[in-house]
Amino acid sequence: MAKFNVHQCPVCEHKIFSAFISCKDYFVSGEVFHIKKCNNCGFAITGNIDDEENIDYFYQSDKYISHSDTEEGFLNEIYHLVRDYMLGRKHRLVNKVTGMNNGKLLDVGAGTGYFLNHMNRRGWQVTGTEKSAAARKFAKSEFNLDLLETNELFDLKDNSFDEITLWHVLEHIHRLPENLETFHRLLKPMGRLIIAVPNHDSYDAQYYEEFWAAWDVPRHIWHFKAKQMKMLGEKYRFRLRATKPMPFDAFYVSIMSEQYKKTKFAIFKGLYRGKLSWIRSMFRPEKSSSVIYVFSKN
């Protein structure tokens, strides 16, 4: 089976890496994967994973909520409550950064379609891509959304969208350079690109180390810090306009991390640690468990 390994840093093009951290896949396989770090800019990359055509095995779990929409278990119930609240916040953010109440929106990695449905009901013309056939089927049956397959992204017309969003998706994408080039091509001159990704420079990541749930190997290929996201955007002709924290991620990630550590009272300890992380990042979004980056075309 073909493997995916990166030999040149996509951020700074440096070719020398050092071992960084080893983490376990707690969702599907129980395998250990090794993350390496660029010796120049510090960008972290999961090594020796399955290529784009064969990675699907590692998403085949009912626990993977963005594809399955399961409500089984306490954490998934919390996820649904938070998601419903965050839909409104995402809608307001899109309107604010674009200065528009409606327009053309592309959501890359749309999952089961909740965000696109929310935006469509509020007047936006929506398009979405999604790799998972099960998630596309759910979006069609539940919301009558016809999500595109991943490769259809590259066939969309230039300057088509006022807004492109990726909510915890960029870290999953094998063809990172090709996708970023395509986002620039698809975005209108005054459009905005919103990218939300986990932040391994966060307080909770530093505390949990190899147990930090947002490493999520091997599904997460790329591991970002704020400085590297800015550099990556600039490389592909984007200008960073704003960074914003995702306040609830620290709680969800911390609870999962406590469960991975098999600690007693994991939920309560996770809530406590998540609150500490959230408080510490209130005035420093670059230390938040997950960060939203808003880019314009440069």
Steps between C-alpha positions, in 0.01 A plus 500: 500500500636840399619729777497878523818663624605863473865573420474879460326735742193651332541819705868592450623230255773385738596133460643405838270368774540374855291257703241692703238281674338158465124459546247220494190471283227457761211499254558206267827311486688545827815557290773742600597772252804724509482875448807680372586870514663724240841610627453845349145621574382234745202382294391153619394217267373147561723255317449169321121510473281346232465700182185685399347198327541266798454718809123434520553204733603739778168686475286186533376551854161590641691724742602724210213741544561735206424204269258289705299770687465258788350622829609192694694581815533805722776665295301477179194648670715793609642527148151539355404771749818696437471454123151650496624802692809539281295500180367840597847628589643377170217667310565832672873469436450437127266799473744720691820417312335518157284802580212311336175344616488265203728391222669189368657269757719193455548270799786254448459177696137572577444178696131430555402848378375676813696821440405522132135440583511775763654747253267399218195564717636850567531600138844383392550305177695198619733243350681231695753223450526185709711186465277267703223340295301434819519866601395612151205263514396638841522860373280412204235311698492741795551839331464433125859615449691359203854500630780460248765233519843624603658502153215710357643795692764543230235530224322802650523833318743778584384790722180317593470552875472785747596268784684169532493320835687203643388403849760253632574371150835637382690270736348198318586598142779304330543737205559812706675719238250414224207582724639834615571601141144402408349700787682809373372438147139442609475797734370832366743796524331635814413157639608345829645163596423366849709211630453341844764252616625349828791683657780293652641817657194512726506461877308172488736355236800587713339340805384174341800450269468164315148446644366824352191390307542754222813331368242251364755300301499387223194700395678826584796526266603861569536658845487878514610791713395861441835609355503215249142565389590861423808387305300238312234754403759748376669231292174443311421871460266549795517774761412416860225737617403360840540210742220391729476226764253210490401512868336161544766284337721502808225332705420231244866426425597497868226251591608269218864538602417400857319196365804407292709521818241273670477729800221472755225762475623587150203722420540718807878522464460583131251775575736647757802486268294632210385795710858581595606488135205715396569764765869518415424548130228765540740780412742289298309322220828356373500285817145371451439126457373573149542824307297660222709681239340756267687567174446728202657471158832685498 
